């Protein structure tokens, strides 16, 4: 193989740290099987909903510090929003990694969980995970709302029964690791959300809580924590996403929950 030109080497050295620290491309791209099986509603979702533009969330540690516990965050755009702040709050206490994409819905999680668990370093002390907001979302191909969301004429991404079945499969796989598992409750669905029905967050959270309690998995009630600052931290009326101060608020609870789990190991 021909050596790299000196100019190219200099350009590589000049790349920003978040680019260098980003996960390998093999972990960013969905395998063809997952793309074809993720469901019609995943295909209708918009690129903006993926939140992949928040580069710092995906800037995983460059190297694994053997003296620090490894934490893996799994979740959708809400978790992407708070990841960098959690990493900052746990600096010097844990190496905080996250999956290299949006976790989307629970069926997608079933397909991808083996792949995500092998993300370097591949050995986890704590895994903090969530699915929900994508599962309870209704979409319709003719809707003009971002992500084709439409709770009146759309199709539900995952039924409550399907959601429960998927979580059972995911939990079974996660319990095969040596990690302390923390289920993160789904954050609130606000009034007038275009593709999500008010109260469905409570139903899906209740169903998930039963599964976690039966499996003796810790629960981080981020739903209740988020409500303490809503609607002030809502990025806009009817939107499930948060302002930066909202993500910092969520990160505080996540970091504290993870830190407590580490202390008890």
C-alpha positions as CSV (number, residue, x, y, z in Angstrom):
1,X,0.0,0.0,0.0
2,X,1.4,3.5,-0.9
3,X,2.2,5.8,2.1
4,X,-0.1,8.8,2.7
5,X,1.0,12.1,1.2
6,X,2.5,14.4,4.0
7,X,-0.2,17.0,3.3
8,X,-2.9,14.4,4.0
9,X,-1.3,13.5,7.2
10,X,-1.3,17.1,8.3
11,X,-4.9,17.5,7.5
12,X,-5.8,14.4,9.5
13,X,-3.9,15.8,12.5
14,X,-5.9,19.0,12.2
15,X,-9.3,17.3,12.4
16,X,-11.4,18.4,15.5
17,X,-11.4,16.1,18.5
18,X,-15.1,15.2,18.1
19,X,-14.4,13.9,14.6
20,X,-11.5,11.8,15.8
21,X,-13.4,10.5,18.8
22,X,-16.5,9.5,16.8
23,X,-17.3,5.8,16.6
24,X,-16.1,3.8,13.6
25,X,-18.4,4.0,10.5
26,X,-19.4,0.3,10.9
27,X,-21.3,1.4,14.1
28,X,-22.9,4.4,12.5
29,X,-24.5,2.7,9.5
30,X,-27.5,0.5,9.9
31,X,-27.0,-3.0,8.5
32,X,-29.2,-3.7,5.4
33,X,-31.3,-6.2,7.4
34,X,-32.2,-3.6,10.0
35,X,-33.0,-1.0,7.4
36,X,-35.5,-3.4,5.7
37,X,-37.1,-4.7,8.9
38,X,-37.3,-1.5,10.9
39,X,-40.9,-0.9,9.7
40,X,-42.7,1.6,7.5
41,X,-42.9,4.1,10.3
42,X,-39.2,4.3,10.8
43,X,-38.9,5.0,7.1
44,X,-41.4,7.9,7.4
45,X,-39.4,9.6,10.2
46,X,-37.5,12.7,9.2
47,X,-33.7,13.1,9.5
48,X,-34.2,15.9,11.9
49,X,-35.9,13.5,14.4
50,X,-32.7,11.4,14.4
51,X,-30.8,14.3,16.1
52,X,-27.6,13.0,14.6
53,X,-26.3,16.5,14.2
54,X,-25.4,16.8,17.9
55,X,-21.8,15.7,17.3
56,X,-20.6,15.9,20.9
57,X,-23.1,13.3,22.0
58,X,-21.3,10.8,19.7
59,X,-17.8,11.8,20.7
60,X,-17.2,8.7,22.7
61,X,-13.9,8.4,24.7
62,X,-10.9,7.8,22.5
63,X,-9.5,5.2,24.8
64,X,-10.9,3.0,27.6
65,X,-9.5,4.1,31.0
66,X,-9.0,0.8,32.8
67,X,-9.4,2.6,36.2
68,X,-12.9,3.9,35.3
69,X,-16.1,2.0,34.9
70,X,-17.7,1.9,31.5
71,X,-21.2,3.3,31.0
72,X,-23.3,2.7,27.9
73,X,-26.3,5.0,27.1
74,X,-29.0,3.6,24.8
75,X,-31.9,5.7,23.6
76,X,-33.6,8.1,21.2
77,X,-33.1,11.8,20.5
78,X,-33.9,12.7,24.1
79,X,-30.8,10.7,25.3
80,X,-28.8,12.2,22.5
81,X,-29.7,15.6,23.9
82,X,-28.5,14.8,27.4
83,X,-25.5,12.5,26.6
84,X,-22.7,15.2,26.4
85,X,-23.9,16.7,29.7
86,X,-24.0,13.3,31.4
87,X,-20.4,12.7,30.1
88,X,-19.3,16.0,31.5
89,X,-20.9,15.5,34.9
90,X,-19.3,12.0,35.2
91,X,-15.9,13.1,34.0
92,X,-13.2,11.4,36.1
93,X,-15.8,9.0,37.5
94,X,-16.8,7.0,34.5
95,X,-16.1,6.6,30.8
96,X,-19.5,7.4,29.2
97,X,-20.3,5.9,25.8
98,X,-23.5,6.0,23.8
99,X,-24.7,4.0,20.8
100,X,-23.7,5.7,17.5
101,X,-27.2,6.5,16.3
102,X,-30.7,7.1,17.4
103,X,-32.2,4.1,19.2
104,X,-35.6,4.7,17.5
105,X,-38.3,2.2,18.5
106,X,-38.1,-1.1,20.5
107,X,-38.3,-3.3,17.4
108,X,-35.3,-1.6,16.1
109,X,-33.6,-2.2,19.5
110,X,-34.3,-5.9,19.2
111,X,-32.6,-6.0,15.8
112,X,-29.6,-3.9,16.9
113,X,-28.9,-4.7,20.5
114,X,-26.2,-7.3,19.8
115,X,-24.4,-4.9,17.5
116,X,-24.6,-2.1,20.1
117,X,-23.3,-4.2,22.9
118,X,-20.1,-4.8,20.9
119,X,-19.3,-1.1,20.6
120,X,-15.8,-0.7,21.8
121,X,-14.8,-1.4,24.6
122,X,-17.5,-4.0,24.7
123,X,-17.4,-4.5,28.5
124,X,-20.0,-2.5,30.4
125,X,-20.4,-1.8,34.1
126,X,-23.6,0.2,33.7
127,X,-26.2,0.2,30.9
128,X,-28.8,3.0,30.9
129,X,-31.5,2.4,28.3
130,X,-34.9,3.6,27.0
131,X,-37.4,3.1,24.2
132,X,-40.8,4.6,24.0
133,X,-41.4,7.9,22.2
134,X,-40.9,6.3,18.8
135,X,-43.0,3.3,19.7
136,X,-46.1,5.3,20.6
137,X,-45.8,7.7,17.6
138,X,-48.4,7.6,14.8
139,X,-47.3,8.4,11.3
140,X,-49.0,8.7,7.9
141,X,-47.2,8.9,4.5
142,X,-49.4,11.9,3.4
143,X,-49.0,13.9,6.6
144,X,-47.2,17.3,6.0
145,X,-46.0,17.4,9.6
146,X,-42.3,16.7,10.3
147,X,-41.7,13.0,10.3
148,X,-45.1,12.4,8.8
149,X,-46.6,12.4,12.3
150,X,-50.4,12.2,12.4
151,X,-52.2,10.8,15.5
152,X,-55.6,11.1,13.8
153,X,-55.1,9.2,10.5
154,X,-51.7,7.6,11.1
155,X,-50.6,4.2,12.1
156,X,-49.1,3.4,15.5
157,X,-45.5,2.4,15.3
158,X,-45.7,-0.3,18.0
159,X,-48.7,-1.5,19.9
160,X,-48.5,-1.7,23.7
161,X,-48.4,-5.5,23.5
162,X,-45.6,-5.4,20.9
163,X,-43.7,-2.9,23.0
164,X,-43.8,-5.2,26.0
165,X,-42.7,-8.2,23.9
166,X,-39.8,-6.3,22.5
167,X,-38.7,-5.0,25.9
168,X,-38.8,-8.6,27.2
169,X,-36.4,-9.7,24.4
170,X,-34.1,-6.7,25.0
171,X,-34.0,-7.2,28.8
172,X,-33.2,-10.9,28.3
173,X,-30.2,-10.0,26.2
174,X,-29.0,-7.2,28.5
175,X,-29.1,-9.5,31.5
176,X,-26.5,-11.7,29.8
177,X,-24.0,-8.9,30.3
178,X,-22.3,-8.2,33.7
179,X,-23.6,-4.7,33.7
180,X,-25.9,-3.0,36.2
181,X,-29.0,-2.2,34.2
182,X,-31.0,1.0,34.5
183,X,-34.3,1.5,32.7
184,X,-35.0,5.1,31.9
185,X,-38.7,6.1,31.9
186,X,-39.9,7.8,28.7
187,X,-40.2,11.5,29.0
188,X,-43.6,13.3,28.8
189,X,-45.8,13.6,25.7
190,X,-47.1,17.2,25.7
191,X,-50.5,18.5,24.8
192,X,-51.0,19.1,21.0
193,X,-48.1,16.8,19.9
194,X,-48.9,16.0,16.3
195,X,-48.1,12.3,16.3
196,X,-48.4,11.2,19.9
197,X,-51.5,10.9,22.1
198,X,-51.6,12.5,25.5
199,X,-51.4,9.8,28.2
200,X,-49.8,7.2,26.1
201,X,-46.5,7.9,27.7
202,X,-48.0,6.9,31.1
203,X,-49.4,3.6,29.6
204,X,-46.1,2.6,28.0
205,X,-44.1,3.6,31.1
206,X,-46.4,1.5,33.3
207,X,-46.0,-1.5,31.0
208,X,-42.2,-1.1,31.0
209,X,-42.0,-0.6,34.8
210,X,-43.7,-4.0,35.3
211,X,-41.1,-5.7,33.2
212,X,-38.2,-4.0,34.9
213,X,-39.6,-4.7,38.4
214,X,-40.1,-8.4,37.5
215,X,-36.4,-8.5,36.4
216,X,-35.1,-6.5,39.3
217,X,-33.8,-3.7,37.1
218,X,-33.3,-0.2,38.5
219,X,-35.7,2.5,37.2
220,X,-34.7,6.1,36.5
221,X,-38.0,8.0,36.6
222,X,-36.9,10.6,34.1
223,X,-40.6,11.3,33.3
224,X,-41.3,12.7,36.8
225,X,-38.0,14.6,36.8
226,X,-38.8,16.2,33.4
227,X,-42.2,17.4,34.6
228,X,-40.5,19.5,37.3
229,X,-39.3,22.0,34.7
230,X,-42.0,21.6,32.0
231,X,-43.4,23.5,30.1
232,X,-40.5,26.0,30.6
233,X,-37.9,23.6,29.2
234,X,-40.0,22.5,26.2
235,X,-38.3,23.5,23.0
236,X,-41.6,24.6,21.5
237,X,-45.3,23.9,22.3
238,X,-46.4,20.4,21.4
239,X,-42.8,19.2,21.0
240,X,-41.3,16.2,23.0
241,X,-37.8,17.8,22.8
242,X,-36.2,20.1,25.2
243,X,-34.2,23.3,25.4
244,X,-30.5,23.1,26.4
245,X,-31.4,23.9,30.0
246,X,-33.9,21.1,29.8
247,X,-31.3,18.6,28.6
248,X,-29.0,19.8,31.4
249,X,-31.8,19.2,33.9
250,X,-32.4,15.6,32.5
251,X,-28.6,15.0,32.5
252,X,-28.4,15.8,36.2
253,X,-30.8,13.0,37.1
254,X,-29.2,10.5,34.7
255,X,-25.7,11.2,36.0
256,X,-26.8,10.9,39.6
257,X,-28.6,7.6,38.9
258,X,-25.6,6.2,37.1
259,X,-23.2,7.4,39.8
260,X,-25.3,5.7,42.5
261,X,-25.3,2.5,40.6
262,X,-21.5,2.6,40.2
263,X,-21.1,3.3,43.9
264,X,-23.2,0.2,44.8
265,X,-21.3,-2.2,42.5
